[in-house]
Structure formats: structure tokens, C-alpha cells
Amino acid sequence: MIVAAGLLAVWIAVAPSLADWLIIEKPIVNADAILILSGAADYSQRARGGADVFHKGASSKILITDDAQRGGWDDTEKGNPFFVDRMQRALEDQEVPAGAIERLPGIVSSTGDEADLAVRTATERGYDTLLVVTSDYHSRRALWVFEQTIQRSNSGLSVGLMRAPSGEKYPDRYTWWLTPRGWRTVGGEYLKFAYYWLFY
């Protein structure tokens, strides 16, 4: 019993640091474009982050990717819109002009796919800088994947990253381990990072 209590105390002390390690930012001023990563149900949070850096003048263009996933029922649309459509609408609702939003062609199914598509597009267009926007706990892996992709492609692109603000449903750093969503978000991120580290 004493051992179990001691282990629990250690875990309670360590768990916030495990969550914190996943979160990183690398600001870039005056990027050629902002890229908001798709994230299914996280689209709203990421749209807020992208709109925020857009209105702060980070870039005049926002790129979004299409993961070809549909969300739940939407009373306004009377259907199940794709998350990429929800992302565009969320950006426009936050006063980002429709003309400033561009959907990159093709379907992505992973962060690696998004990095490949974005780096290829940026290279073809002669971009020097790209500012990636994603969720808190996805930020470290996303930045690492983009930097690896740039290195492999011998691109001169510089990539920055800003994390979107945490939503009210996002796991708290102190209590993430008490909920299934917390384990999917934080614990799952470590598993994904390990996979990318080994195989990407």
C-alpha cells in the first residue's frame, strides 16, 4: 500500500512534465504562408490559432489541408460536412477573407503527408518561410516531422510553429491522465512520436 501510494505520488508529480514536453513553439515573423494542419475534431481549435496569427500579421495567406474526414451532423448544413469545409467556415467566421484561404490539393492522412505536401508546394512556389499552426500536444512532433522533411528534400525552407490555444475540452496538464481523451491525446502522442522516430 505504501509503495503504491509512493508510485502514485511520483506519477502525479511527473505527469504534468510529460504533457509539457510535447508543447513547443518556434515563432516566425512575416512568413510566406500560414499552414493550418488538419486534425478532424481539432479543426476549431486550430482555426482559432490560424486566424489569430493571421490577424497579427504573420502572413496574408492561409493554407489548409484536406484529410477527407467528415464530422458529425451540422444543423446549418443539414448534413455531415467534411472537416476541411468546417475549417474554412471557422476561419471565415473569424474574419479571415475567403480569398486569403487556400486548400492544398490532394488528400492527407498523416502529419508526414502534410509535411511532404507543404514542403513540396512551398519549394515549387519559391517560399522561404512557412508558419505551421497545430494543437498544443501535437506541436513537438509536427515541428520535428517538418524539419525532417525539409532536411530530406534539401529544401532551403525555414519552418516555424505556433500552437493553437487550448480549448475547454482539451486535456489539462495536471489531470490529462484521468480521462480517456487525455490518454489518447498525450499518451497517444508519445506512441506516434516513437513510430515517427523509428520509421519516418
Salt bridges, closest charged atoms under 4 A:
ASP20 OD2 - ARG173 NH2 2.36
GLU25 OE2 - ARG163 NE 3.73
ASP42 OD2 - ARG46 NH2 3.88
ASP42 OD1 - ARG181 NH2 3.63
ASP52 OD2 - LYS56 NZ 3.21
ASP74 OD2 - ARG89 NH2 3.14
GLU77 OE2 - ARG89 NH1 3.00
ASP85 OD1 - ARG103 NH2 2.55
GLU102 OE1 - LYS61 NZ 3.61
GLU102 OE2 - ARG125 NH2 2.42
ASP116 OD1 - ARG152 NH2 3.65
ASP136 OD1 - ARG163 NH1 3.13
GLU147 OE2 - LYS26 NZ 3.34
GLU189 OE2 - ARG141 NE 2.25
